[in-house]
């Protein structure tokens, strides 16, 4: 069995020594001395397993070679992509990243039959690099507009549930008391109740101890001893706020719905609709925050929630005027694309899983 240094002053030199003594390293080192044909022959009969490279982060032998932007353009041309201005395309790729632009949006442009025959990407007849630009720029602006609305909704939902909790549990540190949360019998996913509650309370305790090192938390700690939840809530992530709502007693959930309906000027906000929003919106917020592809994103444990479900969740918790403004902004983005390519607009709507009418009805 391999042994590794475990003393408190474990140094980088110790790490390198342990790597070099490991079986994985020695296999990797030996494989470097083999020709490609020798390597394939030995792997074919199971001489080598394929360990992860500690330095490179991928599997040994599976590395992707670096390509200059000129080579990237040449590869795209060889696969059926035309270019109106290669100089502009080169600067665009240098600004935005080849992987984000091409790999991120190629699925809608690929000729699947030709790709299967060629064993490498082949693009549909008539594909131009401008099509990549249109999809990439649309999605980038869509993320910006969506993020702005999601931040408003996050603040509304967080304010409502924290306000409702504090109005019922008025002790200064009641948010750290397990008895202030729902019982296991009342929790929908009983198998994960204990682990999830411990995680939530640990998060709140870390904020209570000013783990984020915020000046406003330090002020409350020094002056009052224990910062109230409405102060700490500024540091709660959308995901943690969702978990906080899930663990509330029924009285707090009911009051949260009433509080949110008052804030939105709606007649009623149903608990199941609010729960749906809490379980849907945080993942879309993370996609927007990290610059990931949004238009065809699928979230949820079953990856069954797309842009249509995002619109549904927003309709439950967004102010009516903000939702209408957002819907108009998405239609305008689609109009800009359609002015250049009706084909790309259709592909975007297909990926979003909606029709224009779904936005016009908001």
C-alpha positions in Angstrom: 0.0 0.0 0.0 1.3 3.5 -0.9 2.0 5.8 2.1 2.1 9.5 2.1 3.5 12.1 4.4 0.8 13.4 6.8 2.7 15.6 9.3 1.5 19.2 9.8 4.4 20.8 7.9 3.8 18.8 4.7 5.8 20.7 2.0 5.6 20.9 -1.7 8.9 18.9 -1.9 7.1 16.1 0.1 4.2 16.2 -2.4 6.6 15.8 -5.4 8.4 13.0 -3.7 5.1 11.1 -3.0 4.0 11.7 -6.6 7.2 10.2 -7.9 6.9 7.2 -5.6 3.3 6.5 -6.7 2.3 3.8 -9.2 0.4 6.3 -11.3 3.5 8.4 -11.8 5.7 5.5 -12.8 3.2 4.3 -15.3 2.9 7.8 -16.8 6.8 8.0 -16.9 7.1 4.7 -18.6 4.4 5.5 -21.1 6.3 8.6 -22.2 9.2 6.4 -23.4 7.0 4.3 -25.7 6.1 5.1 -29.3 2.4 5.6 -30.1 2.2 2.1 -31.7 3.8 0.4 -28.7 1.5 2.3 -26.4 -1.7 1.3 -28.3 -0.5 -2.3 -28.4 0.1 -2.5 -24.6 -3.2 -0.7 -23.8 -5.1 -3.0 -26.1 -4.1 -6.0 -23.9 -4.7 -4.1 -20.7 -1.1 -3.6 -19.7 -1.8 0.0 -18.6 -4.8 1.6 -16.9 -5.2 5.2 -17.8 -4.6 7.3 -14.6 -5.4 11.0 -14.3 -2.4 13.2 -14.8 -1.9 15.2 -11.6 -0.1 18.0 -13.4 -2.2 18.2 -16.6 -5.7 17.5 -15.1 -6.7 15.1 -17.9 -6.1 11.5 -18.8 -2.6 10.6 -20.0 -2.6 10.2 -23.8 -5.9 12.2 -24.2 -4.4 15.7 -24.2 -5.7 18.3 -26.8 -2.8 20.1 -28.6 -2.7 23.9 -28.5 -3.9 25.5 -31.7 -3.2 29.1 -32.8 -6.2 31.1 -33.8 -5.1 30.7 -37.5 -5.1 27.0 -37.0 -8.5 27.1 -35.4 -10.0 29.0 -38.4 -8.3 26.5 -40.8 -9.9 23.6 -38.9 -13.4 25.2 -39.1 -12.9 25.9 -42.8 -11.9 22.2 -43.4 -15.1 21.2 -41.6 -17.4 23.3 -43.8 -17.6 26.7 -42.1 -17.2 29.8 -44.4 -15.8 33.1 -43.3 -16.6 36.6 -44.6 -13.7 38.3 -42.8 -11.0 36.0 -41.3 -9.2 38.9 -39.7 -12.3 39.9 -37.8 -13.1 36.3 -36.9 -9.5 35.9 -35.5 -9.9 38.9 -33.2 -13.4 37.7 -32.1 -12.0 34.3 -31.1 -9.1 36.0 -29.3 -11.5 38.1 -27.4 -14.2 35.5 -26.6 -12.4 32.1 -26.5 -12.7 29.5 -29.2 -14.1 26.9 -26.8 -16.9 29.2 -25.6 -17.8 30.3 -29.1 -17.4 27.2 -31.2 -17.9 24.3 -28.8 -20.6 26.2 -26.9 -22.8 26.7 -29.9 -21.9 24.2 -32.6 -24.5 21.6 -31.8 -27.2 23.6 -33.6 -25.0 23.9 -36.7 -23.6 20.4 -37.0 -24.6 18.1 -39.8 -25.1 14.9 -37.7 -25.1 12.5 -40.6 -21.9 13.8 -42.1 -20.3 14.0 -38.7 -21.0 10.4 -38.0 -19.5 9.4 -41.4 -16.4 11.5 -41.0 -15.9 10.7 -37.3 -15.3 14.4 -36.7 -17.4 17.6 -36.8 -19.0 18.5 -40.1 -21.2 21.6 -40.4 -24.4 21.9 -42.3 -24.2 23.3 -45.8 -24.2 27.1 -45.7 -22.8 27.5 -42.2 -20.9 30.7 -41.8 -18.8 31.9 -38.8 -21.3 34.7 -38.5 -23.8 32.1 -37.3 -21.6 31.3 -34.3 -21.3 35.0 -33.6 -25.0 35.6 -33.7 -25.8 32.7 -31.3 -23.0 33.7 -28.9 -23.9 37.4 -28.8 -27.6 36.6 -28.4 -26.9 34.3 -25.5 -24.5 36.7 -23.9 -27.1 39.5 -23.9 -29.8 37.1 -22.9 -27.7 36.2 -19.8 -27.2 39.8 -18.9 -31.0 40.6 -19.1 -31.9 37.4 -17.3 -29.4 38.0 -14.5 -30.8 41.5 -13.8 -34.3 40.1 -13.3 -33.0 37.1 -11.3 -31.2 39.4 -8.8 -34.5 41.3 -8.3 -36.4 38.0 -7.7 -33.7 36.6 -5.4 -33.8 39.7 -3.2 -37.7 39.6 -3.1 -37.8 36.0 -2.2 -35.0 36.2 0.4 -36.5 39.3 2.0 -39.9 37.6 2.3 -38.7 34.4 3.9 -36.3 36.1 6.3 -38.9 38.7 7.3 -41.4 35.9 7.9 -39.1 33.8 10.0 -38.0 36.7 12.2 -41.6 37.8 12.7 -42.4 34.4 14.2 -39.1 33.4 15.8 -38.0 36.6 17.5 -35.0 35.4 19.5 -31.8 37.0 18.4 -30.2 33.7 17.4 -33.3 31.6 16.8 -32.0 30.9 13.3 -29.4 28.6 14.9 -32.0 26.7 16.9 -33.0 23.4 15.2 -36.4 23.5 17.0 -37.3 26.6 15.0 -37.3 24.5 11.8 -39.7 21.8 10.5 -39.6 18.3 11.9 -38.4 15.4 9.9 -41.9 14.1 9.5 -42.9 17.4 7.8 -39.9 17.5 5.5 -40.7 16.1 2.0 -37.3 14.4 1.5 -36.9 12.6 4.8 -33.8 10.7 3.8 -31.8 13.9 3.5 -33.4 15.8 6.4 -30.6 15.5 9.0 -27.7 16.1 6.6 -29.4 19.0 5.0 -30.3 20.7 8.2 -26.8 20.3 9.6 -25.4 21.9 6.4 -27.9 24.8 6.7 -27.1 25.4 10.3 -23.4 25.2 9.7 -23.8 27.8 6.9 -25.7 30.1 9.3 -23.2 29.6 12.1 -20.3 30.5 9.7 -22.1 33.7 8.8 -22.9 34.3 12.5 -19.1 34.0 13.2 -18.4 36.5 10.3 -16.8 33.9 8.1 -17.2 36.3 5.1 -15.3 39.1 7.1 -18.0 41.7 6.5 -17.7 45.1 8.3 -21.4 45.3 8.9 -21.4 41.9 10.6 -18.5 42.9 12.8 -20.4 46.0 13.8 -23.4 44.0 15.0 -21.2 41.4 16.7 -19.2 44.0 18.7 -22.3 46.1 19.6 -25.0 43.5 20.1 -23.1 40.2 20.5 -25.2 38.3 17.9 -26.0 39.6 14.5 -29.7 39.2 13.5 -30.7 37.1 10.5 -31.8 40.0 8.4 -28.2 41.3 8.6 -26.7 37.9 7.8 -29.1 37.3 4.9 -27.1 39.6 2.7 -24.4 36.9 2.6 -26.8 34.0 2.0 -26.5 32.5 -1.5 -29.7 31.9 -3.5 -29.2 28.1 -3.0 -28.8 28.5 0.7 -31.9 30.7 0.8 -33.8 27.9 -1.1 -32.7 25.4 1.5 -33.7 27.8 4.3 -37.2 28.0 2.8 -37.5 24.2 2.5 -36.8 23.7 6.2 -39.3 26.2 7.4 -42.3 25.3 9.5 -45.7 25.7 7.8 -46.5 28.9 9.7 -43.4 30.6 8.2 -44.0 29.3 4.7 -47.6 30.6 4.9 -46.5 34.0 6.0 -43.7 34.1 3.4 -46.4 33.6 0.7 -48.5 36.4 2.2 -45.5 38.7 2.5 -44.4 38.1 -1.1 -47.9 38.7 -2.4 -48.0 42.0 -0.6 -44.6 43.0 -2.0 -45.6 42.0 -5.6 -49.1 43.5 -5.3 -50.6 40.1 -6.3 -53.8 38.6 -4.9 -52.1 35.4 -3.8 -48.8 33.6 -4.1 -49.3 29.8 -3.7 -46.8 27.9 -1.6 -46.2 25.2 -4.3 -45.5 28.0 -6.9 -43.0 29.7 -4.5 -41.3 26.3 -3.9 -41.1 25.8 -7.6 -39.4 29.1 -8.0 -37.0 28.4 -5.1 -36.0 25.1 -6.7 -35.6 26.4 -10.3 -34.2 29.9 -10.3 -31.0 29.4 -8.3 -29.5 27.1 -11.0 -30.3 29.5 -13.7 -28.8 32.3 -11.7 -25.6 30.3 -11.4 -25.5 29.8 -15.2 -25.8 33.5 -15.8 -23.3 34.4 -13.1 -20.7 32.0 -14.5 -21.2 32.9 -18.2 -22.4 29.5 -19.2 -24.7 28.8 -22.1 -28.3 29.8 -21.2 -30.6 29.6 -24.2 -30.7 25.8 -24.3 -29.7 25.1 -20.7 -31.4 22.3 -18.8 -31.4 22.3 -15.0 -33.0 20.2 -12.3 -32.1 16.7 -11.1 -33.6 15.2 -14.3 -32.3 18.1 -16.5 -35.9 18.6 -17.5 -36.2 22.4 -16.9 -35.4 24.7 -19.7 -36.1 28.3 -20.7 -39.8 27.7 -20.6 -39.6 26.6 -17.0 -37.5 29.6 -16.2 -40.3 31.8 -17.6 -42.8 29.9 -15.5 -40.8 30.3 -12.3 -40.3 34.0 -13.0 -44.0 34.5 -13.5 -44.6 33.4 -9.9 -42.2 35.8 -8.2 -41.3 38.6 -10.5 -43.1 42.0 -10.5 -45.5 42.1 -13.4 -43.9 45.2 -15.0 -40.4 43.8 -14.7 -41.4 40.5 -16.3 -43.1 42.3 -19.1 -40.0 44.4 -19.7 -37.9 41.3 -19.7 -40.1 39.5 -22.2 -39.9 42.5 -24.5 -36.1 42.5 -24.2 -35.9 38.9 -25.2 -38.2 39.5 -28.2 -36.0 42.4 -29.3 -32.9 40.2 -29.1 -34.6 37.6 -31.3 -35.6 40.4 -33.7 -32.0 41.4 -34.0 -31.0 37.8 -34.9 -33.9 37.4 -37.3 -32.9 40.5 -39.2 -29.7 38.7 -40.2 -30.8 35.1 -40.2 -34.2 33.6 -39.8 -32.6 30.2 -39.6 -30.6 31.0 -36.5 -33.6 32.6 -34.9 -35.5 29.3 -35.4 -32.6 27.3 -34.0 -32.5 29.6 -30.9 -36.2 29.2 -30.3 -35.9 25.5 -30.8 -33.1 25.3 -28.2 -35.1 27.5 -25.8 -38.1 25.2 -26.2 -40.5 28.1 -26.7 -42.3 30.0 -29.3 -42.4 33.8 -29.7 -46.0 33.7 -28.5 -44.8 32.5 -25.1 -42.9 35.8 -24.6 -45.7 38.0 -26.1 -48.2 36.6 -23.6 -46.2 37.8 -20.6 
